[in-house]
Amino acid sequence: MVDLHTHTNESDGTDSPVELVEKAWGVGVKTLAITDHDTLSGVGMAWGRAGELGLRLIRGVEISTKARGRSVHLLAYWFGGEAPESFVEWLRGMLEIRRERNRKLTARLRELGLAIELGEAERLGRTVTGRVHIARVLVEKGYVGTIPEAFDRYIGEEAPGYVMMEDPKTPLAIEKVREHGGVPVLAHPIRLGMRDEEVEEGFVREQVEAGLLGLEVMHSDQDEAARGRYMRLAERYGLAPSGGSDFHGTIKPRVELGRGVGGNVVVPGEWVDKLAAL
């Protein structure tokens, strides 16, 4: 099995990098990419254990960007070596953007009557502190019963406490990845919420013109119809197809490593070869 989209507790997953590698190997995943949000730190922590097991580990990251006024996630992969330090330094700047958003978000929650401080969430996070850590604090303090409820009531995109991050524009992020030897892939396009297929195609075309190289065809949120649509778009615009479960551990219990939800993620090994050849 292949899984090119997973998260550890270095961002918003619940497994450590080593635990994720061991879990992946245990369920039959032979090629794994760790794609934590805005950090590559987890890959280095898992590298030795992956080598001991014989698992092919790919360096990756999921970058938060913005286009057309909406959040757009970009996956980036390095198949032949480490990402340059200059790119890692750029990611560190992204973390400060994220921290500033978290400051504003916790301040807004206090305005809504919830006693929460940023430091409480940061004690739960590691390299990256995100909304899931804020959600965990809300659960611990009894404001909500579950993490999904925290998102629905307070910090999801449609909730009163939501604060959008000042992310870099998607074309700029694509340029940065290409400039530093990485392969940029548009993540879970279904989440863009573009139900008009012509609008969606126009958006993909814009990113191709900016240098996009791949499209996440397989994802836990994408049903058979969506997978077919994105495969056609990939073929039409010469994009390498990619796929992964978007595994986060216990935070998303329905999502299985290498399989997605109910087995809806099946990534062919040749897709990895196509991406690696770019």
N, C-alpha and C positions, 0 to 999 in steps of 0.2 A: 504493500500500500504506500501511497504518497500523500503527504499533507503539507501544503505550502503556506498555511496560514494558521498560526497558533500563538498563544500568549502565555507568559509565565508571571510569577509574582514580582518580576522586575517592572511590570506595568500593571495591568488590571486582571491578570489571571490569578489562580490560587495555588498552582504548583510551582515549586522552585524549578529552575532550569534543569537540574539533574533529575528531579522527579518527573518532569515532563518527558525527557528523553527515555527514561526507564519505562514509563507508562506507554509511550509510543511503541517502543520495542516489544513490550508485552502484548500489545494488541495486533502486532504484525505490520506496523509502519516501518518501512525500510529507508525511506527518504523523508526527511523532516526539515521544515524551515521554521525557525523561531522568528516571529515578526512582532515583537513588542512595540507598543506605541512610543514613537519618538526616541527610542534608545536601542542600542546594539549590545548593551552590557550583558544580557542573559546568555547570548551565544557563546561568549568566551568561557562563562562558568560551566557550560554543558559540553564543551568541546572534548575534553579528555574522556568523559564517560561515554560519549557517543562513539569515540574511537575504540574504546574497550569492547563495546557491544557490536561494533561493525555497522552501526547505523550511519547513513550519509546525512550529515548535518549541513544545512545551507544557511549562510548569514543573511538575515533579512530584517526589515523594519517596516512598521506601518506609520506613515507620516500624515498628520492632520493638516489639510489644506482647505482652501476656500475658492469657489468659483460660482459665478452667477448668484451670489448671495447665499449659498448653501454650503454645508460641510461636505467635503470630498476627501476620501481616504485614498492614499497612494501607497501601494506596496513597493518596496525596493529590495532587490536581491543582488548579492555578490557571490558568484559561483566559483571564481578563480582565486580568491584571496580576501583579505580584510578590506573593509572600507577605509579610505585614507583618513588620517587624523583630522585634516581640514574639514571633512564631511562630518566627522564625529563632533567637532567643535561647533559646526552649524546646528547640529541636533541639540547641543547643550543650550543654545539660544532659544530653541523651541521649548525646552523645558521651563525656561523663565517665563515665556509667554503663557504656558500652561499654569504656572504658579500664580501669575497675575490674574488669570481667569478664576482660579480657585479662591483667591482673596475676595474677588467681587461676588462670587457665588455664595460663599459662606456669609458675607456681609448681607446679601439679599435674604438669605435664610433667617438671619437674626431679625431682619425687618419683618419677616413673616411670623416672628414669635418663637423661633426654634433656637435654643441655646447651643450653638455650635461654633467652635473655633477652628481655624485652618490647621493649627498644630495638632489637633486631635486626629484629623485625617492623615496628616503627614506621618504620624507615628505608625499608622497602619501601612502606608506605602513604602516602597523601597526607592529605586531610581526614579520612578514616575509615580506621582500622586494624582489620581483622577477622580471622576465623579463616583466611581464604584466605592472608593474609600470613604468619600463623604456619605454615601448611602449606608455603608456599614456602621458609621457613627450614628446615623439616624435610627438604625435598627437597634444598636446597643443602648441608646437613650430612650427607646420605647416610643419614638414618634411614629414609627411604622413597624409593621410586622415582618416585612421581607424587603430584600433589595429591589425587586421589581416594583413593589409598592412605592418605594422611595423615588424611583424614577417617574412613575405614573403621577404621583401627587406633588412632587416638589422639584425634581432636577432634570427630568426628561425634556426634550426639545419643545414640547407643548405645555410644560408645567410652569407655574408662576415663579419658581426660583431659578429657572434656566438662564445662563449667561453664555453667549457664544464667544469662542476664543478668537483672538485676532491672528488667525493663521495666515501663513504665506499663500499667495495665489498658486493655484495648481500648476500653471505653466512654469512658474519659477521653481517649484519643487521638482518638476520633471527635469528641468534644465540642470539643477544641482545634482540630481542623481546621475544623469548621463555624464556630466562633467567629471564626476568622481568614479566613473567606471561601473556604475550600477545599472540594473535593468528595471525601469519603472513600469508598474502594472496598476491599472485602475482597479481598486478593490470593490467588491460587492456592489456592482452598478445598480442593482435593484433598490438599494437604499437611497439612491438619488431622488427617488420619488417621481421620476419623469414618466408619467403614464402615457403621454403622447409619444409614440415610437419615433416620429419624425424629429421631435424636439430632442429625444434621447440620442438619436443617431447624430444629430447636429452637434450635440455636446461631445460625444466620443470623437467625432471628426476634428473638432477644435483641439482636443488633447493630442490627437495623432499629429496634427500640424505643429504642435509644441514639442513633439519628440516622444510621445508615449509609445512603448514597445509591446505591451501586453494587456490582456483583459481577463479579469477573474470570471471565467465562465461557470465554474463549479463553486457553489457556496451554500452553506446550510440554509440560507434564507431564499434561495432561488429554486423554484419548482421546475418541472420539465419544460414548460412553455418558455420560461425565462432563460433556461440554459440553451434552448434551441435558438432563441433570439440573439443571445450574446455570442453564440458560436458563429452565427451568420454575420454578425457585425465584425467579429475577429477576422473572419475570412475575407470580408469585403474590404477591410482597411489594412490587411497584412499584419495583424497583431497576433502575437503568440498567445494561445489560450493558457490559462493558469487555473488553479483551483485549490481550495483548502476548506477545512471545517470551520475555522475561526473559533477554535477550542479555547475556552477560558477556565476550565475546571468546574468546580461546584457552583460558580456563579451562573453558568448556563448548563444546567444538568442534562438537558435534552440533547446537547451537542456532543457527539462522540468523536474522539480522535480518529482521523482517517476515513470516517464514514458520514459525518454530518448528522442530520436528523433523519432517522429511519433509513439510513443508507443512501441518501440523495447526493452524496459526494463520492465520486469514483474518479480519481485523477489518473489518467494513463501515464506510464513512465516516459513515453516519448514526448510528452509535454515538457517535462523537465529538460530533456535534451535540446528541445527547440529554444527554450529560454536560455539555457546555458550557452548556446551557440551565438546568441546576439551580442 
